Amino acid sequence: MKLLITSIPWTDTEAPLMAPALLKGMCTNKQIKTTAIDLNIEVLHLIKTKFDFETEKSLQSFFYGYNAEQSFDREKVKEIIDFCVSRILSHSPTHVALSLLSYTSKIACEWICFRLRQKAPHIKIILGGPGIFNRQASSQHIAEILLEQKQIDFFIKGDGDVSLPDLVLQESDSDLMAGVNSAEWKMVPNLNRLPFPDYSDYNMDLYENKSIGILGSRGCVRSCTFCDVHEHWKKFQWRTAEDIFEELLWHYNKTKVTRFKFQDSLINGNQVEFRKLMKLLAAHNEKHPDAQIRWSSFFIFRPKAQMPEHDWIDISKSVWQIWVGIESLNEQVRFHIGKKFTNDDMHYCFDMCAKHKISCHMGILVGYVTDTEETNREAIEWFETHKHYAHNPISSVSLGGTLGILPGTELYRRREELGVQLTNQLFDHDWSIDKTGNTPSVRVRWNAEQTRACQKAGFRVTSETDNHLLMEQMIK
């Protein structure tokens, strides 16, 4: 028995994807011979080094699934798929677990499964990850469809770090396992004292961002209307500061990597444990100036009473960068989203970050359901009037694509009430609200106008993982 776990393209990232490493740690703990690789970064590297920019974007668009009805270079697509399958088969696995971070892995997954079945029909294929779950076009998700077509053997919903090793070891009893070939699953009861992720099979030379992924919590303490995290994680869970700190030291001792990227929805969801962790890291970094541990993560801005200045001082002693989803520069829009902090709160937090030299990446969601021409103008003006934040503390701004309305979100459930018309069931960014003139083309224009204003004010604009703007610009 030999298990190969891998990520599936396409995720536009410079850092290692965590899922295969996390799953390897759990499976190795159960005495399963396991290899974990990141095919996503290997494919991105192959494409960037072999093809020109236009070919790269064409392949990206194909694998995102938008240009299925348009012409594409079949030979280049086949080359990418054959590369993936060859890498998988080079490890001679009996079982292959494919991890789909998002639905942008769906197209590559279908092709890889088909090709694997052709070349090695004896291998058991298992799918997992958020990307397998259904989108608007079908009541079935990709894993159910591929299972019916006998292109895969199993799929896992939920905590694959528990059910995957059990499935590989007890295949004959798979019908009795929660989360296997079923929508029902059980969350891990306790995130503490679990085996640590194992990145030893990853080719770290391929990453521009040589950081190690850490998981400190699952779920979220917020309920943003555009987010489907609660569809998968019903309850917010967290690890203790001591358990996280032990893992950070374990990875450093094995790899000498000092930068860590938390994969949590929010690192400071549990303020008590977060403060403890900051104290532990501050003490470690003071004692070991040549081996200081630095971290980055998604982060919540909170009111001053909840985050006094001494919190920011402690954060500054170990932080690498925080990623803050401001989402909207209009307070009313932000509250509708579920981001319950005022403009005064936001500016207080930016001021604290600037004072204590805390690098902050700001995420903006252009074209929310309550956005209008007026809120667009307000965002444009904000960049000009707050250009003193450029580079300190706001190191970069991501306007990403515009709003997509995903199944499993509050926006999707309330779409009729909000007047949302989903124009294209295959593409969740193709929606309109007639009453306010909020259409795909208008949102793309807003994105362009805000991007220009942001750059003119001196801010650095970056793209974001799974940026859909390329496809949105193609909507006629």
LINWO-V25294 format. One line per field, one symbol per residue. ss: DSSP state (A for helix, B for strand, O for the rest). Layout:
ss->???
This chain:
ss->OOBBBBBOOOOOOOOOOOAAAAAAAAAAAOOOOBBBBOAAAAAAAAAAAAOOAAAAAAAAAAAAOOOOOOOOOAAAAAAAAAAAAAAAAOOOOOBBBBBOOOAAAAAAAAAAAAAAAAAOOOOBBBBBOAAAOOOOOOOOOAAAAAAAOOOOOBBBOOOAAAAAAAAAAOAAAAAAOOOBOOOOOOOOOOOOOOOOOOOOOOOAAAOOOOOBBBOOBBOOOOOOOOOOAAAAOOOOBBOOAAAAAAAAAAAAAAAOOOBBBBOOOOOOOOAAAAAAAAAAAAAAAAAOOOOOOBBBBBBOOOOOOOOOAAAAAAAAOOBBBBBBBBBOOOAAAAAAAOOOOOAAAAAAAAAAAAAOOOOBBBBBOBOOOOOOAAAAAAAAAAAAAOAAABOOOBBBBBOOOBOOOOOOOAAAAOOOOOOOBBOOOOOOOOBBBOOOOBOAAAAAAAAAAAAAAAAAOOOOBBOOOOOOAAAAOOOO
